[in-house]
Amino acid sequence: MRKSLILTAIFALTACGGSNDDGSSKSTYSSCKITSSKALFAADRSNDLEQCWNAGGKGYESKGDALQWCEQQVNTYIANQYLFGHTVEYAIESTNCT
């Protein structure tokens, strides 16, 4: 049975140049995280909101590349975690996951 998944992307990038407190560059997208979940069960929503992926220290200069990478991370997570998908929103940011 094919898994269904609806994603909404949002993004945030702070001022260009320099470094964030975590050492990531302010001019690149360094992480991807789930920011909202419409999962049926509270425990699943909570687990979804704990998900965050770092871009491996390199970061992405292109918003399009970062969103594509982030969508792939989220799709893989949802496909591996749930029998049927659900709606989540995710964001790319200039900082690393904490």
C-alpha positions as CSV (number, residue, x, y, z in Angstrom):
1,M,0.0,0.0,0.0
2,R,1.4,3.4,-0.9
3,K,2.1,5.7,1.9
4,S,0.6,9.2,1.7
5,L,2.4,12.3,2.9
6,I,1.7,15.9,2.6
7,L,4.6,18.3,3.4
8,T,4.7,22.0,3.8
9,A,8.1,23.8,3.8
10,I,9.1,27.0,5.5
11,F,12.5,28.4,5.9
12,A,14.6,30.8,7.9
13,L,18.0,32.3,7.2
14,T,19.6,34.9,9.4
15,A,21.9,37.7,8.3
16,C,24.5,36.9,5.8
17,G,28.1,36.3,6.7
18,G,29.7,35.3,10.0
19,S,29.1,32.4,12.3
20,N,26.3,31.3,14.6
21,D,27.1,30.4,18.2
22,D,27.2,26.7,17.2
23,G,29.9,27.3,14.6
24,S,27.6,27.0,11.6
25,S,27.7,29.7,8.9
26,K,25.0,32.4,9.0
27,S,25.0,32.4,5.2
28,T,24.1,28.7,4.8
29,Y,21.2,26.5,5.6
30,S,22.7,24.0,8.1
31,S,19.7,22.0,9.5
32,C,16.2,20.7,8.8
33,K,13.6,20.1,11.5
34,I,9.9,19.2,11.7
35,T,8.1,22.2,13.1
36,S,4.5,21.0,13.1
37,S,2.8,17.6,13.0
38,K,-0.8,16.6,12.4
39,A,-0.3,13.0,13.6
40,L,-3.3,11.4,15.2
41,F,-1.7,10.5,18.5
42,A,0.0,12.9,20.8
43,A,3.0,10.6,21.3
44,D,3.6,10.6,17.5
45,R,3.3,14.4,17.3
46,S,5.8,14.7,20.1
47,N,8.2,12.3,18.4
48,D,7.9,14.1,15.1
49,L,8.7,17.5,16.7
50,E,11.9,16.0,18.2
51,Q,13.3,15.3,14.7
52,C,16.1,17.5,13.4
53,W,18.9,16.7,10.9
54,N,22.2,18.6,10.5
55,A,23.6,19.1,7.0
56,G,26.9,17.5,8.0
57,G,28.8,20.7,8.7
58,K,28.8,21.9,5.2
59,G,25.5,23.7,5.0
60,Y,23.7,24.6,1.8
61,E,24.1,28.0,0.2
62,S,21.1,27.5,-2.1
63,K,17.6,27.6,-0.5
64,G,16.4,25.2,-3.2
65,D,19.1,22.6,-2.5
66,A,18.5,22.9,1.2
67,L,14.7,22.4,0.8
68,Q,15.3,19.4,-1.5
69,W,17.7,17.8,1.1
70,C,15.3,18.6,3.9
71,E,12.3,17.2,2.1
72,Q,14.2,14.0,1.5
73,Q,15.1,13.7,5.2
74,V,11.5,14.2,6.3
75,N,10.1,11.8,3.6
76,T,12.5,9.1,4.7
77,Y,11.7,9.6,8.4
78,I,7.9,9.5,7.8
79,A,8.2,6.4,5.5
80,N,10.3,4.6,8.1
81,Q,8.2,5.6,11.1
82,Y,4.6,5.2,10.0
83,L,2.4,2.8,8.0
84,F,0.4,5.8,6.7
85,G,1.8,9.3,6.4
86,H,0.4,12.4,7.8
87,T,0.9,16.2,7.3
88,V,4.0,17.8,8.8
89,E,5.6,21.1,8.3
90,Y,9.4,21.5,8.3
91,A,11.9,24.3,8.2
92,I,15.5,24.8,7.1
93,E,17.6,27.1,9.3
94,S,21.1,28.5,9.4
95,T,21.9,26.9,12.8
96,N,22.7,23.3,13.6
97,C,20.3,21.1,15.6
98,T,20.6,21.3,19.3
